[in-house]
Amino acid sequence: MVVLKTTRKKINKMNIAKIKRRKRLSILLLGFIAISISGFLILSASRDSLIFFYSPTELKEKQEIIGKIIRIGGLVRENSIKLKEQSEIQFIVEDGENYILVNYTGMLPDLFREGQGVICEGKIGEDSIFIANKILAKHDEKYMPPEVAEILKKTGKWKGEGETNDY
């Protein structure tokens, strides 16, 4: 009878250890699932808010971006700015190889002018005209947006001093 009692105690201790082990394992598994779901939700939400930058040459190669919000950059072509109506402006952005026609309605930045670097945010319409909702012009004589400077260096249109920008 004594042997039977000690065996039962050992069996009970073993069962308690198995239960604790299962409980720890289930908590770890639930934690892993919660972190995975959180990561997936964060990544899917941030993917929707990303805005990609393209040069006019890169836009020629892209077909799936019509209607998506993107940024384009390059130089405003000389003699291309046309005032269509009260606050509607049309101009051409070029990178030395290709260009794209841009329509913008609103107030232009004070430093916006022909021959200067510009970044436009908006969508490409079905007619391949870029409809901008935001225009960003360079803010001083030495600054050039890094994306625009890189494109201009590739095409040989870079007029900056040296290889780096002063930020």
Backbone as numpy.savetxt, mean C-alpha at the origin, in Angstrom:
# Nx Ny Nz CAx CAy CAz Cx Cy Cz
-6.10 -56.87 50.18 -6.90 -55.69 50.18 -6.04 -54.42 50.18
-4.94 -54.45 50.86 -4.03 -53.31 50.94 -3.43 -53.02 49.56
-3.10 -54.06 48.84 -2.52 -53.91 47.51 -3.54 -53.26 46.58
-4.78 -53.63 46.73 -5.84 -53.09 45.90 -6.03 -51.59 46.14
-5.95 -51.14 47.41 -6.11 -49.73 47.73 -4.97 -48.91 47.13
-3.74 -49.38 47.23 -2.61 -48.62 46.68 -2.68 -48.57 45.16
-3.17 -49.63 44.55 -3.31 -49.63 43.10 -4.37 -48.62 42.67
-5.47 -48.54 43.43 -6.52 -47.57 43.12 -5.99 -46.14 43.25
-5.17 -45.87 44.29 -4.60 -44.55 44.48 -3.70 -44.19 43.29
-2.89 -45.18 42.84 -2.02 -44.93 41.69 -2.83 -44.65 40.44
-3.91 -45.42 40.26 -4.77 -45.23 39.08 -5.43 -43.85 39.14
-5.92 -43.43 40.32 -6.53 -42.11 40.46 -5.53 -40.99 40.17
-4.28 -41.14 40.66 -3.26 -40.14 40.40 -2.94 -40.08 38.91
-2.91 -41.23 38.27 -2.64 -41.26 36.83 -3.77 -40.59 36.06
-5.02 -40.83 36.47 -6.16 -40.21 35.81 -6.13 -38.69 36.00
-5.80 -38.25 37.20 -5.72 -36.81 37.47 -4.62 -36.19 36.61
-3.49 -36.84 36.45 -2.39 -36.33 35.63 -2.82 -36.25 34.16
-3.56 -37.27 33.69 -4.04 -37.25 32.30 -5.02 -36.11 32.09
-5.90 -35.90 33.06 -6.89 -34.83 32.95 -6.19 -33.47 32.90
-5.19 -33.27 33.77 -4.45 -32.00 33.78 -3.70 -31.80 32.46
-3.11 -32.86 31.94 -2.38 -32.78 30.67 -3.34 -32.42 29.53
-4.51 -33.05 29.50 -5.50 -32.74 28.47 -5.99 -31.31 28.59
-6.18 -30.86 29.83 -6.64 -29.49 30.05 -5.60 -28.49 29.54
-4.31 -28.72 29.85 -3.23 -27.85 29.37 -3.17 -27.87 27.85
-3.29 -29.04 27.27 -3.23 -29.17 25.82 -4.41 -28.45 25.15
-5.60 -28.57 25.73 -6.76 -27.89 25.14 -6.63 -26.37 25.27
-6.07 -25.88 26.38 -5.86 -24.43 26.53 -4.86 -23.94 25.50
-3.77 -24.67 25.29 -2.78 -24.29 24.29 -3.39 -24.30 22.88
-4.18 -25.32 22.60 -4.83 -25.42 21.29 -5.80 -24.26 21.06
-6.62 -23.93 22.06 -7.54 -22.80 21.95 -6.77 -21.48 21.78
-5.67 -21.31 22.49 -4.84 -20.11 22.35 -4.28 -19.99 20.95
-3.78 -21.10 20.41 -3.23 -21.10 19.05 -4.31 -20.75 18.03
-5.50 -21.31 18.19 -6.61 -21.01 17.28 -7.00 -19.54 17.37
-7.07 -18.98 18.59 -7.43 -17.57 18.77 -6.40 -16.65 18.13
-5.12 -16.95 18.31 -4.07 -16.12 17.71 -4.11 -16.23 16.19
-4.35 -17.42 15.67 -4.43 -17.60 14.22 -5.59 -16.81 13.62
-6.74 -16.87 14.24 -7.90 -16.13 13.74 -7.63 -14.63 13.82
-7.05 -14.15 14.91 -6.72 -12.73 15.04 -5.75 -12.29 13.96
-4.72 -13.07 13.72 -3.75 -12.74 12.67 -4.39 -12.68 11.30
-5.25 -13.64 11.01 -5.95 -13.65 9.71 -6.81 -12.40 9.54
-7.55 -12.02 10.58 -8.41 -10.84 10.49 -7.60 -9.56 10.32
-6.48 -9.46 11.01 -5.62 -8.27 10.88 -5.05 -8.18 9.48
-4.54 -9.29 8.96 -3.97 -9.28 7.61 -5.02 -8.99 6.54
-6.19 -9.55 6.66 -7.22 -9.29 5.65 -7.71 -7.84 5.71
-7.77 -7.26 6.90 -8.18 -5.86 7.01 -7.12 -4.92 6.46
-5.85 -5.22 6.70 -4.79 -4.33 6.20 -4.62 -4.46 4.69
-4.92 -5.61 4.12 -4.80 -5.78 2.67 -5.78 -4.85 1.95
-6.94 -4.62 2.52 -7.93 -3.75 1.90 -7.53 -2.28 1.96
-6.67 -1.90 2.92 -6.32 -0.49 3.06 -4.98 -0.15 2.42
-4.30 -1.09 1.77 -3.04 -0.81 1.11 -3.28 -0.04 -0.19
-2.43 0.95 -0.44 -2.50 1.70 -1.69 -1.14 1.55 -2.37
-1.14 0.96 -3.55 0.10 0.69 -4.27 0.50 1.87 -5.14
1.80 2.00 -5.37 2.37 3.08 -6.18 2.85 2.52 -7.51
2.51 3.22 -8.60 2.94 2.80 -9.93 3.42 4.01 -10.72
4.34 3.76 -11.63 4.74 4.78 -12.60 3.88 4.59 -13.85
3.83 5.57 -14.74 3.06 5.38 -15.98 3.51 4.15 -16.78
4.80 3.85 -16.77 5.29 2.66 -17.48 4.77 1.38 -16.84
4.77 1.33 -15.51 4.25 0.15 -14.81 2.75 -0.02 -15.03
2.04 1.09 -15.19 0.59 1.01 -15.42 0.26 0.35 -16.75
1.13 0.53 -17.74 0.89 -0.08 -19.06 0.85 -1.60 -18.96
1.60 -2.15 -18.00 1.69 -3.60 -17.84 0.57 -4.16 -16.97
-0.10 -3.32 -16.19 -1.14 -3.77 -15.26 -2.51 -3.66 -15.90
-3.29 -4.71 -15.81 -4.65 -4.69 -16.36 -5.71 -4.77 -15.26
-5.36 -5.35 -14.12 -6.35 -5.64 -13.09 -6.56 -4.49 -12.11
-6.02 -3.29 -12.39 -6.11 -2.20 -11.42 -7.19 -1.18 -11.74
-7.93 -1.38 -12.81 -8.99 -0.44 -13.17 -10.04 -0.44 -12.05
-10.33 0.77 -11.54 -11.32 0.91 -10.48 -10.76 0.78 -9.08
-9.50 0.38 -8.91 -8.88 0.26 -7.58 -8.13 1.54 -7.24
-8.11 1.89 -5.97 -7.39 3.09 -5.54 -5.89 2.79 -5.56
-5.15 3.62 -6.29 -3.70 3.48 -6.42 -3.08 4.87 -6.39
-1.75 4.89 -6.37 -1.00 6.14 -6.52 -0.13 6.03 -7.75
-0.05 7.13 -8.48 0.86 7.20 -9.62 1.81 8.36 -9.37
2.98 8.30 -9.98 3.92 9.37 -9.78 4.81 9.58 -10.98
5.32 10.78 -11.10 6.22 11.14 -12.17 6.34 12.64 -12.23
6.67 13.15 -13.39 6.77 14.59 -13.61 5.56 15.08 -14.36
5.12 16.31 -14.04 4.04 16.93 -14.79 4.65 17.42 -16.10
4.10 16.95 -17.21 4.63 17.30 -18.53 4.47 18.80 -18.80
5.50 19.37 -19.42 5.46 20.78 -19.80 4.29 21.04 -20.75
3.62 22.15 -20.57 2.49 22.59 -21.40 1.34 21.60 -21.44
1.14 20.83 -20.37 0.04 19.85 -20.38 -1.10 20.22 -19.45
-0.93 21.23 -18.61 -1.98 21.59 -17.65 -3.07 22.37 -18.38
-4.31 21.85 -18.28 -5.46 22.50 -18.92 -6.57 22.65 -17.89
-7.09 23.85 -17.78 -8.22 24.12 -16.90 -9.48 23.85 -17.69
-10.24 22.81 -17.29 -11.44 22.43 -18.04 -12.65 23.23 -17.59
-12.88 23.32 -16.30 -14.00 24.08 -15.75 -13.48 24.86 -14.55
-14.39 25.32 -13.70 -14.02 26.14 -12.55 -12.87 25.54 -11.73
-13.00 24.30 -11.31 -11.96 23.69 -10.49 -11.52 22.33 -11.04
-11.82 22.05 -12.29 -11.42 20.77 -12.89 -10.17 20.99 -13.75
-9.13 20.24 -13.43 -7.84 20.39 -14.11 -7.48 19.07 -14.77
-6.89 19.16 -15.93 -6.40 17.99 -16.65 -4.92 18.22 -16.96
-4.09 17.21 -16.71 -2.66 17.32 -16.99 -2.10 15.92 -17.26
-0.85 15.87 -17.69 -0.20 14.60 -18.01 0.95 14.36 -17.04
1.01 13.14 -16.51 2.12 12.70 -15.67 2.95 11.74 -16.50
4.27 11.99 -16.55 5.15 11.14 -17.35 6.35 10.69 -16.52
6.97 9.61 -16.99 8.17 9.13 -16.32 9.36 9.02 -17.27
9.24 9.61 -18.43 10.32 9.56 -19.40 10.08 8.56 -20.50
9.34 7.51 -20.21 9.03 6.49 -21.21 7.57 6.54 -21.62
6.68 6.61 -20.64 5.24 6.61 -20.91 4.59 7.74 -20.12
3.31 7.94 -20.38 2.57 9.00 -19.69 1.15 8.53 -19.45
0.46 9.26 -18.58 -0.95 9.01 -18.33 -1.65 10.35 -18.13
-2.86 10.45 -18.68 -3.68 11.64 -18.55 -4.38 11.60 -17.19
-4.35 12.72 -16.47 -4.93 12.80 -15.13 -5.99 13.89 -15.10
-7.15 13.58 -14.55 -8.20 14.56 -14.28 -8.28 14.75 -12.78
-8.37 16.00 -12.35 -8.46 16.30 -10.92 -9.43 17.44 -10.71
-10.30 17.29 -9.73 -11.23 18.35 -9.36 -10.91 18.78 -7.94
-10.58 20.04 -7.78 -10.26 20.56 -6.46 -9.13 21.57 -6.51
-8.65 21.94 -5.34 -7.57 22.91 -5.22 -6.23 22.18 -5.36
-5.38 22.69 -6.21 -4.04 22.13 -6.38 -3.11 22.66 -5.30
-2.11 21.88 -4.90 -1.12 22.39 -3.95 -0.38 23.59 -4.55
0.09 24.49 -3.70 0.78 25.69 -4.17 2.02 25.37 -4.99
2.71 24.29 -4.67 3.96 23.95 -5.36 3.75 23.10 -6.60
2.51 22.87 -6.98 2.21 22.08 -8.19 2.50 22.94 -9.41
3.34 22.42 -10.31 3.62 23.13 -11.57 4.25 22.16 -12.57
4.35 22.62 -13.79 4.89 21.79 -14.87 6.37 21.51 -14.63
6.80 20.28 -14.97 8.19 19.90 -14.83 8.57 19.47 -13.42
7.62 19.45 -12.48 7.91 19.08 -11.10 7.35 17.70 -10.79
7.93 17.07 -9.78 7.46 15.77 -9.35 6.11 15.85 -8.66
5.30 14.83 -8.89 3.96 14.81 -8.32 3.55 13.36 -8.08
2.75 13.17 -7.04 2.12 11.87 -6.79 0.62 12.12 -6.74
-0.12 11.32 -7.49 -1.58 11.45 -7.56 -2.22 10.17 -7.02
-3.22 10.33 -6.18 -3.95 9.19 -5.63 -5.35 9.19 -6.19
-5.81 8.04 -6.67 -7.15 7.94 -7.24 -7.35 6.62 -7.94
-8.19 6.64 -8.99 -8.54 5.42 -9.72 -8.39 5.64 -11.22
-8.13 4.54 -11.92 -8.12 4.59 -13.38 -9.51 4.22 -13.87
-10.06 5.07 -14.72 -11.38 4.82 -15.28 -11.31 3.85 -16.45
-12.46 3.47 -16.94 -12.54 2.55 -18.07 -11.89 3.13 -19.33
-11.83 4.47 -19.43 -11.24 5.12 -20.60 -9.73 5.33 -20.45
-9.11 4.71 -19.44 -7.67 4.78 -19.16 -7.21 6.17 -18.73
-8.14 6.99 -18.27 -7.79 8.29 -17.70 -7.79 8.14 -16.19
-6.74 8.66 -15.56 -6.61 8.58 -14.11 -7.43 9.69 -13.47
-8.39 9.32 -12.61 -9.22 10.28 -11.90 -8.62 10.43 -10.51
-7.94 11.54 -10.26 -7.26 11.76 -8.99 -8.21 12.38 -7.97
-8.10 11.93 -6.73 -8.84 12.58 -5.65 -7.90 13.27 -4.68
-6.58 13.08 -4.86 -5.59 13.72 -4.03 -4.33 13.95 -4.86
-3.75 15.15 -4.74 -2.51 15.49 -5.44 -1.46 15.87 -4.39
-0.31 15.24 -4.47 0.80 15.56 -3.58 1.95 16.10 -4.41
2.36 17.33 -4.13 3.46 17.95 -4.86 4.68 17.99 -3.94
5.86 18.07 -4.54 7.06 18.12 -3.71 7.03 19.38 -2.86
7.65 19.31 -1.68 7.49 20.41 -0.73 8.66 21.36 -0.65
9.78 21.12 -1.29 10.85 22.09 -1.38 11.69 21.80 -2.61
12.72 22.58 -2.81 13.50 22.48 -4.03 14.28 21.17 -4.16
14.70 20.57 -3.04 15.55 19.39 -3.10 14.79 18.08 -2.97
13.58 18.11 -2.43 12.86 16.88 -2.16 12.22 16.30 -3.41
12.33 14.99 -3.55 11.63 14.27 -4.60 11.13 12.98 -3.93
9.86 12.64 -4.08 9.38 11.39 -3.49 10.28 10.24 -3.94
10.69 9.36 -3.02 11.64 8.30 -3.36 11.20 7.43 -4.53
9.90 7.14 -4.62 9.41 6.30 -5.71 9.59 6.99 -7.05
9.28 8.30 -7.08 9.40 9.07 -8.32 10.87 9.21 -8.70
11.73 9.50 -7.72 13.17 9.65 -7.99 13.75 8.37 -8.58
13.35 7.23 -8.03 13.86 5.94 -8.53 13.45 5.72 -9.99
12.21 6.04 -10.31 11.71 5.86 -11.68 12.46 6.80 -12.64
12.64 8.06 -12.20 13.32 9.02 -13.06 14.79 8.65 -13.27
15.43 8.08 -12.26 16.82 7.63 -12.42 16.90 6.50 -13.43
15.93 5.60 -13.40 15.92 4.48 -14.35 15.76 4.95 -15.79
14.97 6.01 -15.98 14.69 6.49 -17.34 15.66 7.57 -17.80
16.55 8.00 -16.90 17.54 9.02 -17.28 17.03 10.44 -17.21
15.88 10.68 -16.61 15.30 12.02 -16.51 15.61 12.69 -15.16
16.41 12.05 -14.31 16.71 12.57 -12.97 17.54 13.83 -13.08
17.07 14.93 -12.41 17.77 16.20 -12.44 18.28 16.58 -11.06
18.19 15.66 -10.10 18.57 15.97 -8.73 20.07 16.04 -8.55
20.47 16.59 -7.40 21.89 16.69 -7.06 22.27 15.44 -6.29
23.19 14.65 -6.80 23.63 13.45 -6.08 22.63 12.32 -6.20
22.86 11.28 -5.42 22.04 10.09 -5.50 21.03 9.98 -4.39
21.11 10.82 -3.35 20.19 10.68 -2.22 19.36 11.94 -2.09
18.22 11.79 -1.44 17.34 12.93 -1.18 17.55 13.41 0.24
17.38 14.68 0.49 17.40 15.22 1.84 15.98 15.24 2.35
15.74 14.53 3.44 14.39 14.46 3.98 14.26 15.37 5.17
